[in-house]
Amino acid sequence: MRAMILGAGLGARMRPLSNLVAKPALPILGLPVVATLLELLGHHGVNEVLINTHHLGESIKEAVSRFAPPDLDVSWSEEPRLLGTGGGIRRAADFLKKTETSLVLAGDMLLDLDLSAAVQRHRDRGCRVSLLLRRDARLARFGTIGIDRGNVVRRVGQRADLGDEVDAGVFLSARILSRQAFDDLPESEVFEDLSDWFLPRLQAGHRDIEGQILETAECVWEPVGTPQEYLRTNLQPPELSYLAPSEMLRRSGTRTVGDVVVGSGSRVPVTAQLERCVVWENESVPENLKAVDGVFACGTFYPSSPNAKK
């Protein structure tokens, strides 16, 4: 089975950290986000992965070079201009179509679920597309996708409501695609998959685009899209069935000191007063620095919010 990780976004909500590295290269307990996703995919039998890049793509390549599972074959789709989620998938279609079923994941989250079971459900039901959803208390922040009694998608956020909705979940930015899904790709080079590819098919009356709703206990989903989310995920890392926090620390050489995550090779003097902070690798924190709720990277402290202290 093949998969794609979407890594080409600008990361506007993650600024200023995304001015330093692309979001998939951001370290969680020292291990880049993209490395955790590659571990998940490899754990469920994926052996070939394509990653699209645009903004600071070299930082993703370096992260993969250092931390990707050795038995995964990783290739690249470099986008000179942003193509949108759909346009990026369209550009990778020849790669993805070489297997009967493929997966497409966003590159800015920690994710843990039984992908093998989700793919089997997709195949058993003969779906063209399956969108993975989750019952999640954060629905007000992220919006939801609604399904009918047959699990067919009937609503996508506030973009379109086709009626007959009986259940809904937060979209995990994870898609399962059958080979035939690529038969009706839009001709446009730049487009979004939900709005411009899947919705038109649903509006035409087709019932082969479905949503799989996962219960909270079945799935871990931690988006890493803002500085606040990034800091929280480092300080309160989820337990992933395939990669424990202790293993992430071991592989990256990172350590925790109270509520501070200190990257490999970094120096934090005893005079520095840090609270709820992440220090990236190979940094030298200044003497007497006082900082709360933020990230020390590239020689600078970046507060996670306007209220954070320095």
N, C-alpha and C positions, 0 to 999 in steps of 0.2 A: 504494500500500500504506500502511496505517496502523499505528501502533505506540503502545504505552503504556509509560511509565517509572514504576515503583513508587517513590514518594518519600514515602510517608506514615508510615514507621516512626518509632519514638521514638529510635532510635540508642542504646539503652542501653549497648551494648558500647563505644561511641565516647566516652562521657562521660569527662572534662568538656567535650571539644571540641564535642560535639553539644548542649551547653547554650548554645552561642554561635550556631551555625548548624545547619541540618539537614544530614545526611550528603551528600546530592547537591550541596550548595552548598560543600562543603569544597574549597579550592583545591589543585590539584596543579600545581606550577610556576606558580602564580598563576591557572590556569584551572580553574573549577569542574568537579567530576566530571560533573555533568549535561551540561555543555557538550561534553565529549568523547563522551558517548553520543549526543547529538544529531548531532554530526559523523559518527559511525559510521552512524547511521540514514540521514542525508541522503546519505552516500556510496553507500548501497545502494538508493537510489530511494524511500525513505520521504519523503513530503511533508507528512503530518499526524501530529502526535504529541499524545497526551494524557498529562498528568502528574498523579497524585493526590498530595495533600498533607494533612498534619495538623499534625505538630509543626514549629513555626517555618517554616510554609509560605511566608511572605513572603521568607525568605532564598533559597529556590529560585526564586521569581518574579524576584527582583532579579538572580540569577545568569543566568537565562535572558534577561532583558531586556538585559543587558550583553553576553553572549557567545554567544547562540544563532546558528546560521547564518541569514542574513537571508531565505533562501528557504523556511524551514520554518514551517508554521502550527502553533503550539503552543496548546493549550487546557488547561483545568484541571478537575479533580474534587476539590473541597475536602470532606474528610471530617470532620464535627464530632466523630466518635468513630472509633476504629480499627476497620476492618472485616476485617482479615486480608488475605492476598494474594488469596484467592479472592473475598472480599467486595468488595475494591477493583476487581477485574476485572469482577465482576458489575455493579457500578455503572457501569462504562464499556462495558458490552456493546453498547448501541445505537450507540456511536461505532465500536467495533471491527468490528461486523458489517456495516458499510457497504462493506467490501472483502472479497473472497473469502478472503484470507489476511491475518493480522495477527501482529504481534510484541509480546511483553511481556517487558521487561527489568527487572531490579532496578536501582535507582539508586545503588548504592554499590560500583561497581567500574569499573576500566578494562578494556575488552574490545576485541579485534580478531580478527575471523575473516571468512571469506567468507560473509556473511549471504545474499547472493544465491544462492549455490550451495546453502546449507542450505535455503532456501525452495524452490528448485527440486526438491531431493530429496524434501522433504515433499510437494510437489504430485505428483511422479511416482509416489510410493508410495501416494497417496490417503489419507494419514494424517488423522486427526481432530486429533491433538495430536502435536507433536514436541518432545521435551526435549533441549536441547543439552548434551552431556557432554564431558568432557576427560580424557585420560590424564594424571594429575597426581600427583606424589610427595607432595602434601599431603593425600592421601585420608584419613589418620588424623585430621586436624583437621576435615575437612569432610564425611566420609562419602561414600557413593557410591549411584548408582542402577544396578541390574543389568538386563540385557536377555538375551533368548534368541536362538537362531540366526536368527530372523526379525526381530530388532531390536525386538521388542515388550518393553515394560517389564514386568519380573517381580518386581522388588524396589525398594522405596523406603527407603533407609537401613535402620533397624531397625524401621520402622513396619509393614511387611508383606512377607512373602516368599512368592511364589506358585509357586516352583520353576522348574526348567528354565533357570536362569541360566547363561550361558556367557561373559559379558563384563560389564564395569562401568566407569563413569567418574564423575568428580566433576561434579555438576550446576552449570552455569554461571549459574543463575538466569535463563535465557533460554528462552522458550517460543515455538513457532510454532503458531498456532491457525487451523484452518479454520473457516469460518462455522458449519458444523453442530456444532462443539464446544459452542456456546452453547445447543444444544437441551436439554441435560440439566444445566444449572446447578442446584445445590442451591437450595432455597427459602429457606434461612437467609440472613439479612442479613450475618452475620459467620461466615466460614469460611476454611479454608486450601485452596488449589487442589490440592496434591499429595494430601493426606490425605482431603479431603472431596468432591472433584470427580473427580479422575482415578482414584484407587484403587478406589472403588466400581464404576466402569465396568469396570476390569480384573478385579475380583473377580467380576463378572457374566459374564465370559467373552469380552468384546469384545477384539479384537486390533488396534485402530486408534490406540493410544497408544504411540508408539515413542520410542526414544532414538537420537540420532545421536552416535556417539563420534568426537571429533576428536583426532588425534594432537597431541602437544605442539608440534611444528613448525608445525601448521596454525592455532594459536590462541594469542593472548595473553590471559591472565586474571589480573588483579591485584585481589583484593578489597580494599576500603577500609572495613573494618568495625570496626577497633580503632585506638587511638592508635599502636600499634606498626606496624600495616600502613600507616597513613597516613604516618608518618614515613619508613618504608622506601620507599614508592612515590614520595615526593618526592625522596629522596636517590639512589634507583636507579630512575629512571623507565623504563618499558619503551618500546621503539621500536614505535610504532603506524604501520601502513602509511599511514594517512590523516592522521596528525597527529604530526609529529616533535617531540621535546622542545624543540628549538631554536625551532620555530614556536609552541609553547605559551608559551615565555618571551617571544617577540616580541609575541604578541597581548596578553599580560597586562602587559607592562612589567616583568616580574620578572627578577631577575638572580641568578646564583650567585656566591658568594665562597668558594672552597674547598669545604668540605662544609656550607655554610650557604646556604639559599634565602631570598632577601630580596625581599619583595613590593614592588610599585610604590609609590613615595612614602614608603617607610620609611627611617628614620634609624638607623644602627647606629654608635655612636661608636667611635673607635679604642681606647678603654679597655675596651670590652666584650670578653669572651672567650667566644665561642660555638663549640661543636663539635657537628656533626651536628644542626643545628637548622633549623627553618622559622620565618621571621618573616612574618606576614601583612602585607597592604598597609596603608600609612598609619600604621604603628606607630612609636613613638619608644622605642627600647631604652634603658634607664637606663645612665648612666655606670658603668663598673666591674662590670657584671653578668657573672657567671660562670655559664654554663649549658651542659649537655651532654644530648643526646638528648631533644629536646622541641620545643615550639611556643610562640612568643611571639605572643600574640593578645589584643586588647582590653586592652592594658596589663599583662598578666600572663604569666609563664612557666609553661607546663604540661608537666611531665615526661611522657614517653611511657610510663614504667613506674615502679614504686616504687623501682627501682634507679638511675634517672636522677638526675643531679646538678644542683644549683642552688647 
